[in-house]
Amino acid sequence: MRYSKCISCASYVGWVGLGTNLVLMILKGFVGFVSGSQALVADAMYSAKDVVTSLLVIVGLKVSGRPLDREHPYGHGKIEFILSMIISVVFLGVTALLLIHAIQVLVNGDVHQAPHIIALWTAIISILVNVMMYFYSRCVSIEVNSPMVRTLSRHHHADATSSVAVALGIVGAHYLDMPSIDTAVALFETAHLMYLGSEVFREAYKGLMDGSAPPEVQEEIRQQAMKVAGVEEVEELKSRLVGQDLWVDLVIRVDEGITVDEASDISDDVSDRLIRVIPHMGSVHVKFTAESAEQDGSDDFDGYSPVTQIG
């Protein structure tokens, strides 16, 4: 983390999100109901989704931050992917029901009425609050590299976008004499919620299945390893995401003329450099070999450097 205050932000981001989204959910749900705005009621579901997300952020960060133990030698980071999957499954089901309801209301032309103008002011308040929460949670997600906080940040961005659509729909219903546009916005919102849920599900599945680091991160690892004196080539690189951390297994080729102790020192240097340069590195395992991938000799040596971890 770049600043000491990032620790405080990471500790409270879930609670701040929980309080903010709970207020927004109640406000938008109540005003949407009394004003007759289908879009604002659907928008309240965005905040309801974030209430659950915030609760899971609180639990996820607490559990994933526990140190390694005998029963969990790879840490507790996967709890965040499990919780993310729970969020996605629940909201895919709920928004599917909302989508069906919005379609039924849209095709029934007799029930369309322009919502009261108070719904517009509620949507504007929601826009401002969600924009602030987006930048706050986005900063925290970058610093702690938490999948759950990253999900919360994306949801605040989606909420702000949704509230903009609600505001435009209410304006259109009033000033363009198109009351059905409010329900059309509600239909769009529920479809978008289903898309967000499927995105979170895919990322959670990838994390649970030990998905590798992004290609650009893997390339950076290769480049940094090659900068260590004595490394001739990076022959193999395996990586996996474990919650907030990145775990890496690396095979480097060294000069066959050096001793095993010298090769081990080079491996340690690679480990130290990767931990120092690559953000959120949880553990590095470096294997050294003097045998090229194209060779098949039996006189070359190979071995493992000591495992290096950061807590």
N, C-alpha and C positions, 0 to 999 in steps of 0.2 A: 504494500500500500504506500502511496506517495506521501500521505499526510497522516499525522497521529489522530486527527479527528475522524478519519475514515473508519476507525474501529468503532467509534461511538455511533456513526451513521449506520454502519452495518448491524449494530446491536438493536437499533430502534426502527429500522426501515419497515419491519413487519408490523410493529405496533402503530406507527404513523399511518401506514397504508390501511390497517384495519379500521382505525378511527375515522379516517377521511372517507373511505369507501362505504362504511356503515351509514354515515350521515348522508352521503350522496344517494345511496340506495333508498333510504327512507324518504328523502326529499323528492327524488324523481318519481318514485312509485306513488307517493301520495298526490303530488301535483299532477302527475299524468292521469291518475284515476279521476280526480275532481275536475280537471280541465278537459277531459275527454280526448287526450292525446295518446293514441296507440303507440306512436313512435317513442314518446317519453317513457311509457311503461316498459317498452322493450329495452330502452336505454338503461332503465333501472337494473335490468338483468346484467348489463356490463359491470355495474358496480357490485351487484350480488356476487358475480363471478370473482371480482377482485377481493371481496370480503373473505371468501374461502381461500383464495390464493394467499392473502396476507396471513391468515391463520397457519397455512401450511409453510409459509416462509419462516414464521416464528419457530415452528416445530423443526423444520428442515435444517435451519442454520444451527439450532442448538444440538441436534443429533449428529449432523455431519461434522461438527467441530470437535467431536470427541476424539481423543487420541487413539492410536492403534492399540489393539489388545490381542490376546491369544486367539480368541474366537473370531476376530475381525482383523486379520493381518493386513488387509488392503484398506482399512479404514471404514468409515460409515457414510461415505459420500453418496452412495447409490440411493440413500433414503430420499434424496431430492428428486431423482428420476422417478421413483415409485410414487411420490406424492404428486408430481407433475402429471403422471398418467392417471391418477385418481381424479384430478381436476378435469382433465380432458374428457374422460368417460362420462362423468356426471353432467357436464355442461353440453356434451353432444346430445345426451338424452333430453335434457330440459329444453334446449333451443330447438330441437326437432319438434317438440310439442308446440312451442311458440311459433315456429315457422308454419305449421299446419293451421294454427289459429289465425295468423296474419293473412294467409291465403284465403281462408274462409270469409274473413271480414272484407277483404279487398274485392272479392267477386260478388259480395252482397252490396249493391249500390245504395240500398235504402238506409243503411246505418251510418253513412258518411256525414260527419259534421266537422266544421272548422273548430279546432281546440281553442280554449280561452288563451288570451295573450300572456297570461302568467306563466304558461308553459315555456314561452320564448325566453323569459328572464331566467327561469330555472336552467334551461339549456346553456345559456351564456355563463352562468355561474359554474356549471359543470365543466365547460370548456376551460375556463381559467384555472380551476382547481386541478384538473387532470394534466394540463400542460406543466404546471409546477411539479406535480408528483412524478411526471414522466422524467423530467430532467434530474430530479433528486434520486429516484430509484435507478435510473440509467447510470448515474455516476457511481452509485454503490455497486451495481452489477459489474461494472468494469473493474473496480478495485478488488472485489472479493471473488470475482469469476464464478458467481453462483447461478446455476441454471434456474433456480426458483425465483431469485430476484430479477434475473433477466426476463423471465416470463411475466413477472409483475410489471416490469417497465414497459414491455410490449403491450400489455393489456391497458395500461394507462394511456399509451399513445392511441390505441384503438378506441378507447373511451372518448378521448378528446375529438377524434375524427367522427365518431358516432354522434356526439353532441352537436357538432357542426352541421351534420346532416339533419338532425332533429330541428335545429334552429331554422335552417333553410326550408325544411318542410312546413314548419308552422307559418313562416312568412309567406310561402306559396299558397297555403290553405287560406290565409286571410286576404292577401292582396291580389292573388291571381284567381280567386274564387274557385279553387281546386281542392276541396276538402279531402278527396281521396289520396292526395299526395302524402298526407301524414301517415296513412296506413301503408302506402308504398314504401315510405322510409322505414317503417317498422319491419316490413318484409325484407328489405335490404339488410337491416341490422341483424335479424335472426340468421339470415344466410351467412353473413360475415362472422357471426359468433360460431357457427358450425365450422367455418374455415379455420378460425383461430384454434378451436378445439382439436381439429385434425392435425394442425401444425404442432401443437404441444404434444399430442400423442406420438407423432413421428419422432420428435426429438427425445422424448422419454424412452421410446423403444430403442433408439440408437444408443442411448446411454446405458440402458440395461443390458444391451447386447455387446457391451465393450466397444463402442464405436471409436474409431481412430480420431486423432487430432485433424483439424482442417489441413488441406494440402499446403497452404502458405506457412503454417506453423511447422510442419514436417520439413519443408525446404529450409526454413530458418534454422532448425536443429542441425540439419546436415551442414549448412554453411558455417555455423558456429563450431561444430566438431572439427571441421577441416582447418580452422584457424589455429588449432592447438598444434604446437610443434611436435613432429613425430608421427602425426596421423597422415597416412598416405591415401586412404580412401575409406569412405563409409560404405561398408558392404551390405549392411542390413539395418533397417530401422522399423521398429514396431512401437506403436503408441496406443494408449487407450485413456479415455476420460473416466475418472472416478470422482463423481460429484464435482467439486470445485477444482480438483487437482488433475494434473496430467502425469501419467506414468509412462516411462520410456524404456525400451530395451534396445540397445545399440551394439552393433558389431563393427569394429574398426580394424583396418589392416595397418600393420606397422612394419618397419624394416626387419627382415629376417635375421639381420646381423646383430641385433641388439639382444641384451639379456632379458630374461623373464621379469626381473625386478624393474628394469627400465621400461618395459612394456606396461607393467602394472602402474608405474608412476604416470605414464602417458594417459592411461585409462582414467586414473584419478583426476588428472587435469581436465579431461573432457567432462567428467561428472561435475567438477567444481564450476567449470565455465557455463555449462548448461543451466545449472541451478542458479547461478548468478545472473545470467542474461535472459533466459526464457521465463516469462511470468507464470506463476502458479504451477511450478514444477513440483510434483509431489515426491517422485522417486526416479532415480536413474540407475539402470543396470548396464554396465559397459563390458562387453566381451572383446578381447583382443585376439588377433590372429595374424600370423605372418604369411599365411597362405592365400594367394589370390583366388577369387571365385572361379577363374578359368583354369587354375592349376589343380592337380590331384596328387600332390606329393605327400609323403609320410614323414619327412624329416622336419617339417615346420612345427612350431609350437603354437599353442593357443591356450586361453585361460580366461578367468573372470576377474575383474577388478572388484574390490569391496563394494557392496551395495551402499549407495549414498542416498539419504533421505532428508527432507526438511519437514518440520512439523508445523 
